[in-house]
């Protein structure tokens, strides 16, 4: 059970980290066409 909780917490940490990249790019008026989770081979959460 503790391994599952650790994986979930790590996933949330990665999601928040990637969202930081996304919002920093938006703050500097950069075009963002894709928001993904983790590595480039991971699932795309938002694409324009």
N, C-alpha and C positions, 0 to 999 in steps of 0.2 A: 504494500500500500504506500509506503514512504517513497518508493521509486516513482510511482505514478504522480504523486504530489510534487516531487522534485522536477519531473519532466514538464508538468503543467506550469510550475513557477518559472522554469527556464524559458518556456514558450512565451509566457507573458513578458518576461524581461526582453527577449529578442524582439517581440512585437513592438514594445515601447521604444526600443532602440531604433528600429527601422522607421517608426513613425517620426522620430526625431530628425532623421535624415530627410524624410518627406516634407515636414513642416519647415525645416531650415531652407530647403530648396525653394519652397513656395514663398518664404519670407524674402528671399533674394530675387524673386520674380523669374525663377528658372522654370522651364517647361518640364513637367513631370508627366510622363505618359503611362507609367506602370508603378504600382505599389505591390511589392511582394513580401513574402515571409521567409526569412532565412537566406539560404543560398539561392543563386539564380535558377537552379533546377527545382526549387520549391514552388508551391502553389502561388498563383497570382491572385491577390485579394481584390485589386482594383485596376482596371485598364481602360484607357481612353483612346 
